[in-house]
Amino acid sequence: MFGLGSQEILIILVIALVVFGAGKLPQIGDGMGKAIKNFKKAAKDAEDVVDITPKSNDQGKITEGDSEDKKS
């Protein structure tokens, strides 16, 4: 995980425990989890909105938003 071993992760967690205290760590974890969830949802929504595939009609001709040289 990011090139960190188990000892490094343990040291980081101990430092976080000392800095924030045992009471705040669950709140921080919950907030970070919600933030990651919201970020993933926003990224998926943005991906759904942006559609760059060309549209075609029943005869296979390219329509809407394409240059004149592509139309028959």
Backbone as CSV, one residue per row, in Angstrom:
resi,resn,N_x,N_y,N_z,CA_x,CA_y,CA_z,C_x,C_y,C_z
1,MET,0.846,-1.184,0.000,0.000,0.000,0.000,0.886,1.240,0.000
2,PHE,1.027,1.913,-1.119,1.812,3.131,-1.283,3.271,2.918,-0.888
3,GLY,3.759,1.698,-0.949,5.137,1.422,-0.604,5.409,1.466,0.890
4,LEU,4.375,1.450,1.713,4.547,1.478,3.158,4.420,0.068,3.717
5,GLY,5.292,-0.247,4.651,5.200,-1.534,5.321,4.300,-1.446,6.537
6,SER,4.138,-2.554,7.197,3.250,-2.587,8.363,3.806,-1.756,9.518
7,GLN,5.133,-1.700,9.663,5.721,-0.907,10.742,5.479,0.589,10.519
8,GLU,5.614,1.044,9.278,5.386,2.463,8.999,3.937,2.855,9.251
9,ILE,3.011,1.998,8.827,1.589,2.278,9.046,1.274,2.312,10.535
10,LEU,1.844,1.387,11.304,1.633,1.357,12.751,2.154,2.627,13.406
11,ILE,3.323,3.095,12.979,3.882,4.332,13.530,2.992,5.517,13.202
12,ILE,2.481,5.585,11.977,1.585,6.681,11.588,0.310,6.655,12.428
13,LEU,-0.246,5.474,12.647,-1.456,5.368,13.470,-1.206,5.774,14.919
14,VAL,-0.067,5.417,15.487,0.265,5.806,16.856,0.424,7.316,16.954
15,ILE,1.087,7.922,15.976,1.239,9.384,15.978,-0.129,10.050,15.871
16,ALA,-1.017,9.534,15.009,-2.365,10.098,14.877,-3.131,9.958,16.189
17,LEU,-2.949,8.843,16.876,-3.620,8.636,18.160,-3.141,9.644,19.194
18,VAL,-1.852,9.906,19.210,-1.294,10.866,20.167,-1.751,12.283,19.836
19,VAL,-1.747,12.635,18.546,-2.089,14.010,18.158,-3.575,14.291,18.345
20,PHE,-4.441,13.400,17.868,-5.876,13.674,17.879,-6.594,13.100,19.092
21,GLY,-6.062,12.089,19.713,-6.718,11.467,20.859,-7.672,10.381,20.413
22,ALA,-7.953,9.479,21.341,-8.787,8.316,21.030,-10.229,8.700,20.720
23,GLY,-10.718,9.784,21.277,-12.105,10.191,21.058,-12.362,10.763,19.675
24,LYS,-11.372,11.402,19.110,-11.544,12.058,17.806,-11.305,11.135,16.624
25,LEU,-10.539,10.067,16.791,-10.194,9.205,15.659,-11.410,8.612,14.950
26,PRO,-12.439,8.118,15.666,-13.615,7.613,14.932,-14.322,8.699,14.117
27,GLN,-14.370,9.906,14.653,-14.995,11.003,13.919,-14.188,11.364,12.680
28,ILE,-12.875,11.363,12.795,-12.019,11.667,11.654,-12.166,10.584,10.585
29,GLY,-12.168,9.325,11.008,-12.337,8.218,10.058,-13.677,8.273,9.353
30,ASP,-14.722,8.593,10.100,-16.061,8.703,9.515,-16.118,9.838,8.496
31,GLY,-15.528,10.958,8.846,-15.509,12.096,7.926,-14.726,11.797,6.662
32,MET,-13.594,11.121,6.809,-12.795,10.766,5.631,-13.528,9.751,4.755
33,GLY,-14.220,8.805,5.376,-14.988,7.823,4.607,-16.098,8.482,3.800
34,LYS,-16.807,9.421,4.428,-17.870,10.142,3.722,-17.301,10.984,2.579
35,ALA,-16.152,11.605,2.823,-15.531,12.431,1.783,-15.128,11.585,0.581
36,ILE,-14.543,10.418,0.832,-14.135,9.536,-0.267,-15.358,9.040,-1.019
37,LYS,-16.421,8.692,-0.300,-17.657,8.223,-0.928,-18.252,9.311,-1.823
38,ASN,-18.298,10.545,-1.325,-18.844,11.657,-2.103,-17.980,11.953,-3.327
39,PHE,-16.658,11.851,-3.174,-15.759,12.088,-4.307,-15.977,11.047,-5.402
40,LYS,-16.088,9.789,-5.015,-16.320,8.731,-5.999,-17.661,8.920,-6.702
41,LYS,-18.690,9.324,-5.943,-20.009,9.550,-6.530,-19.959,10.717,-7.526
42,ALA,-19.283,11.787,-7.155,-19.178,12.944,-8.045,-18.389,12.596,-9.311
43,ALA,-17.350,11.803,-9.166,-16.562,11.403,-10.335,-17.395,10.542,-11.274
44,LYS,-18.203,9.644,-10.728,-19.055,8.791,-11.555,-20.141,9.614,-12.239
45,ASP,-20.728,10.556,-11.512,-21.751,11.423,-12.102,-21.164,12.265,-13.234
46,ALA,-19.974,12.787,-13.040,-19.337,13.596,-14.079,-19.022,12.740,-15.299
47,GLU,-18.625,11.500,-15.083,-18.328,10.597,-16.191,-19.598,10.282,-16.979
48,ASP,-20.737,10.155,-16.290,-21.998,9.870,-16.963,-22.481,11.063,-17.781
49,VAL,-22.199,12.279,-17.319,-22.663,13.477,-18.005,-21.872,13.717,-19.284
50,VAL,-20.586,13.484,-19.243,-19.724,13.732,-20.396,-19.782,12.532,-21.325
51,ASP,-20.455,12.711,-22.462,-20.587,11.652,-23.454,-20.056,12.180,-24.773
52,ILE,-18.932,11.635,-25.242,-18.291,12.165,-26.446,-18.515,11.275,-27.660
53,THR,-19.349,10.260,-27.536,-19.591,9.380,-28.677,-20.449,10.099,-29.708
54,PRO,-20.105,9.970,-30.991,-20.915,10.629,-32.028,-22.279,9.955,-32.150
55,LYS,-23.263,10.758,-32.445,-24.622,10.233,-32.614,-24.873,9.963,-34.086
56,SER,-25.624,8.903,-34.369,-25.948,8.603,-35.762,-27.448,8.354,-35.873
57,ASN,-27.989,8.619,-37.068,-29.415,8.368,-37.293,-29.600,6.967,-37.865
58,ASP,-30.802,6.630,-38.319,-31.116,5.278,-38.789,-30.320,4.867,-40.034
59,GLN,-29.955,5.824,-40.893,-29.220,5.485,-42.113,-27.715,5.385,-41.866
60,GLY,-27.256,5.576,-40.652,-25.844,5.477,-40.343,-25.076,6.759,-40.574
61,LYS,-25.774,7.841,-40.895,-25.101,9.116,-41.108,-24.813,9.764,-39.758
62,ILE,-23.656,10.399,-39.666,-23.275,11.090,-38.436,-24.004,12.418,-38.391
63,THR,-24.579,12.749,-37.248,-25.336,13.983,-37.089,-24.892,14.717,-35.843
64,GLU,-25.349,15.928,-35.662,-25.164,16.770,-34.491,-23.724,16.899,-34.030
65,GLY,-23.212,18.095,-34.117,-21.932,18.411,-33.548,-20.731,17.960,-34.350
66,ASP,-20.905,17.422,-35.521,-19.777,16.983,-36.335,-19.580,17.972,-37.477
67,SER,-18.388,18.001,-38.027,-18.080,18.949,-39.079,-18.792,18.573,-40.383
68,GLU,-18.885,19.530,-41.280,-19.587,19.336,-42.544,-18.923,18.307,-43.433
69,ASP,-17.601,18.162,-43.350,-16.923,17.231,-44.260,-17.235,15.774,-43.922
70,LYS,-17.740,15.492,-42.749,-18.084,14.114,-42.391,-19.480,13.733,-42.839
71,LYS,-20.341,14.718,-43.106,-21.708,14.420,-43.509,-21.760,14.062,-44.997
72,SER,-22.673,13.180,-45.362,-22.803,12.764,-46.781,-23.790,13.640,-47.500
